[in-house]
Amino acid sequence: MKIIRARLKAFQGGKISEFISVKSRIKALIDKNVGENFDFVIDIKGRKSIKQFGPDNIDSELVGKELPIIDNTDLVLFKDDGTLTIINKENEGISPFYEGLPRQSSVDQLKRVRKLTKSVTIDDRVPKLKGSNLKHERNYIDSGIESYEDFERKNKSFVPNRNLKHLKSPFK
């Protein structure tokens, strides 16, 4: 059993929306519409059927099951109160990683690759355009990428609460 399409269940007299068949959009639909009723197209060994699930329509066949969305990386847990939870099997136990600086070894590796491909890449072969907005056009590896180690080195001289001490400049 797996979920291959989903949509919000139409309200009485409301407009029926189309089924969504893209995994990321199905996940977003479930995440953004907590407590709503859904229609799912479920594939059971090649046979497709439409199942309804939500707080107003709890299907006892689906309660407690974890069904994959299109492939087996993301699962939808059907709870007995009519709510849905998305479980990501790839990132179980891993905290979400939103931003981060690369390590110095990664920056050095990028610089070595750039040095080897200096005149071979399309960026170097295409003549630079002229114009007022294009004067800052550059290769970011050549202009420098800040690594985590650079950030830590620069952060050692940071004075917290400098403005609370009513200082006019960071220099003594």
C-alpha positions as CSV (number, residue, x, y, z in Angstrom):
1,M,0.0,0.0,0.0
2,K,1.2,3.5,-0.8
3,I,-0.2,6.9,-1.4
4,I,0.1,8.1,-5.0
5,R,-2.2,11.2,-4.9
6,A,-3.9,13.5,-2.4
7,R,-6.2,16.4,-2.2
8,L,-8.2,18.4,0.4
9,K,-11.8,17.1,0.7
10,A,-14.2,19.6,-0.7
11,F,-16.7,21.2,1.7
12,Q,-20.3,20.6,1.2
13,G,-21.2,22.6,-1.9
14,G,-17.6,23.7,-2.4
15,K,-15.3,23.3,-5.4
16,I,-13.5,20.0,-5.8
17,S,-9.8,20.5,-6.2
18,E,-7.6,18.3,-8.4
19,F,-5.4,15.5,-7.0
20,I,-1.8,16.3,-6.3
21,S,0.7,13.7,-7.4
22,V,4.0,15.3,-6.5
23,K,5.6,14.0,-3.3
24,S,6.8,17.4,-2.0
25,R,3.4,19.0,-2.7
26,I,1.6,16.2,-0.9
27,K,3.8,16.6,2.1
28,A,3.2,20.4,2.1
29,L,-0.5,19.9,1.7
30,I,-0.6,17.6,4.8
31,D,1.7,19.9,6.8
32,K,-0.2,23.1,6.1
33,N,-3.7,21.8,6.5
34,V,-3.6,20.2,10.0
35,G,-7.0,19.0,11.1
36,E,-8.6,19.0,7.6
37,N,-10.2,16.1,5.8
38,F,-8.3,14.6,2.8
39,D,-8.9,12.3,-0.1
40,F,-6.1,9.9,-0.9
41,V,-5.5,7.7,-3.9
42,I,-4.0,4.5,-2.5
43,D,-2.3,1.9,-4.7
44,I,-2.7,-1.6,-3.3
45,K,-0.7,-4.0,-5.5
46,G,-1.6,-2.2,-8.7
47,R,-5.3,-1.5,-7.7
48,K,-6.0,2.1,-7.0
49,S,-8.8,3.2,-4.6
50,I,-9.8,6.5,-3.1
51,K,-9.8,6.6,0.7
52,Q,-11.1,9.5,2.8
53,F,-9.4,10.4,6.1
54,G,-9.7,13.3,8.6
55,P,-11.3,14.3,11.9
56,D,-14.8,14.1,10.4
57,N,-14.2,10.8,8.5
58,I,-11.8,8.4,10.3
59,D,-11.3,5.3,8.2
60,S,-10.7,2.4,10.6
61,E,-8.7,0.5,7.9
62,L,-6.1,3.3,7.8
63,V,-5.8,4.1,11.6
64,G,-2.4,3.3,13.0
65,K,-0.9,2.6,9.6
66,E,2.2,4.2,8.1
67,L,1.8,4.5,4.4
68,P,4.7,5.7,2.1
69,I,4.1,8.7,-0.2
70,I,5.0,7.6,-3.7
71,D,8.3,6.0,-2.6
72,N,9.5,4.7,0.7
73,T,11.4,7.7,2.1
74,D,8.5,9.6,3.6
75,L,5.6,8.0,5.5
76,V,2.2,9.3,6.6
77,L,1.0,8.1,10.0
78,F,-2.7,7.9,10.3
79,K,-3.7,8.6,13.9
80,D,-6.9,7.6,15.6
81,D,-8.0,11.2,16.3
82,G,-8.1,11.9,12.5
83,T,-4.8,13.8,12.3
84,L,-1.8,12.9,10.0
85,T,1.9,13.0,10.8
86,I,4.7,12.9,8.2
87,I,7.7,10.7,9.1
88,N,10.9,11.1,7.2
89,K,12.8,7.8,7.2
90,E,16.0,9.2,5.7
91,N,16.5,11.8,8.4
92,E,15.3,10.0,11.5
93,G,17.3,11.1,14.5
94,I,19.0,13.9,12.6
95,S,18.1,17.4,13.5
96,P,17.2,19.7,10.6
97,F,20.1,21.5,9.0
98,Y,19.1,24.8,7.6
99,E,22.3,26.8,7.1
100,G,26.0,26.4,7.7
101,L,29.4,27.4,6.6
102,P,31.7,24.9,4.8
103,R,34.8,23.5,6.5
104,Q,38.2,24.8,5.5
105,S,39.0,21.5,3.8
106,S,35.9,21.8,1.5
107,V,36.9,25.4,0.6
108,D,40.4,24.2,-0.2
109,Q,39.1,21.4,-2.4
110,L,36.9,23.9,-4.3
111,K,39.9,26.1,-4.8
112,R,41.9,23.1,-6.2
113,V,39.1,22.2,-8.6
114,R,38.9,25.9,-9.7
115,K,42.6,26.0,-10.3
116,L,42.5,22.9,-12.5
117,T,39.5,24.1,-14.5
118,K,40.5,27.8,-14.7
119,S,40.2,28.3,-18.5
120,V,38.0,25.3,-19.3
121,T,34.7,26.2,-17.8
122,I,32.0,28.1,-19.7
123,D,32.2,30.9,-17.2
124,D,35.7,31.7,-18.3
125,R,35.1,31.2,-22.0
126,V,32.1,33.5,-22.5
127,P,33.1,37.1,-22.8
128,K,31.9,39.3,-19.9
129,L,29.0,41.5,-20.7
130,K,29.2,45.2,-20.1
131,G,26.6,47.2,-18.2
132,S,25.9,49.0,-15.0
133,N,24.5,46.0,-13.2
134,L,27.1,43.6,-14.4
135,K,30.2,45.2,-13.0
136,H,30.2,42.9,-9.9
137,E,30.0,39.7,-12.0
138,R,32.6,37.3,-10.7
139,N,33.4,33.8,-9.8
140,Y,32.6,33.2,-6.1
141,I,35.5,30.8,-5.6
142,D,38.0,33.3,-6.9
143,S,36.5,36.1,-4.7
144,G,36.7,33.9,-1.6
145,I,34.4,31.7,0.4
146,E,34.3,32.1,4.2
147,S,34.7,28.8,6.0
148,Y,33.6,27.9,9.5
149,E,37.1,28.2,10.8
150,D,37.4,31.8,9.4
151,F,34.2,32.7,11.1
152,E,35.4,31.4,14.4
153,R,38.7,33.2,14.1
154,K,36.9,36.5,13.4
155,N,34.3,35.9,16.1
156,K,36.9,35.8,18.9
157,S,37.3,39.6,18.8
158,F,33.5,40.1,19.0
159,V,32.4,42.1,22.1
160,P,28.8,41.1,23.2
161,N,26.5,43.9,24.5
162,R,28.7,46.6,23.1
163,N,25.8,48.9,22.5
164,L,24.5,48.4,26.0
165,K,27.7,49.8,27.3
166,H,27.1,53.0,25.3
167,L,30.3,52.7,23.4
168,K,30.6,54.8,20.2
169,S,32.9,52.4,18.4
170,P,34.2,48.9,18.9
171,F,37.7,50.2,19.5
172,K,39.0,51.2,22.9
